């Protein structure tokens, strides 16, 4: 039995992904979370992303955190 996620035919634009990450960073800041808190959440086990993907995403979130006002 194949347990991989279903293939998605529609590509999500980089702009949409960037906006989503920026919204997550803004929300975390609003809730008083630190960058370390947010990265810890991103790195938690997840059925959708594997460990390599979570590591990559944590680096992107860190870059966004540092570059957003």
C-alpha positions in Angstrom: 0.0 0.0 0.0 1.4 3.4 -1.0 1.4 5.8 1.9 2.9 8.8 0.0 0.8 11.9 -0.2 -1.3 12.2 -3.4 0.3 14.0 -6.3 -0.8 17.6 -6.7 -1.2 18.7 -10.3 -1.5 22.5 -9.5 1.7 24.2 -8.6 1.7 26.7 -5.8 3.5 29.9 -6.8 6.6 31.0 -4.8 4.7 34.2 -4.0 1.9 32.3 -2.2 4.5 30.3 -0.3 6.4 33.4 0.7 3.2 35.1 1.9 2.3 32.1 3.9 5.7 31.9 5.6 5.5 35.7 6.3 2.1 35.3 7.9 3.3 32.4 10.1 6.2 34.6 11.3 4.0 37.5 11.9 1.5 35.4 13.8 4.2 33.8 15.9 5.6 37.2 16.9 2.1 38.5 17.7 1.7 35.5 20.0 4.9 36.3 21.8 6.8 33.3 20.4 10.6 33.5 19.9 12.4 32.3 16.7 13.5 29.3 18.7 9.9 28.4 19.6 8.8 28.7 16.0 11.8 26.6 14.7 11.0 24.0 17.3 7.4 23.7 16.0 8.6 23.4 12.4 11.1 20.7 13.3 8.4 18.6 15.2 7.6 15.2 13.6 5.0 15.7 10.9 3.2 13.2 8.6 3.5 15.6 5.6 7.1 16.7 5.7 10.1 14.5 6.2 13.1 15.5 8.4 15.0 16.9 5.5 12.1 19.0 4.4 11.5 20.3 7.9 15.2 21.2 8.2 15.0 23.1 4.9 11.8 24.8 6.0 13.2 25.8 9.4 16.1 27.6 7.5 13.6 29.5 5.3 11.5 30.5 8.4 14.7 31.7 10.1 15.6 33.8 7.1 12.1 35.2 7.0 12.2 36.0 10.7 15.4 37.9 10.4 14.4 39.8 7.2 10.9 40.9 8.1 10.5 44.1 10.0 
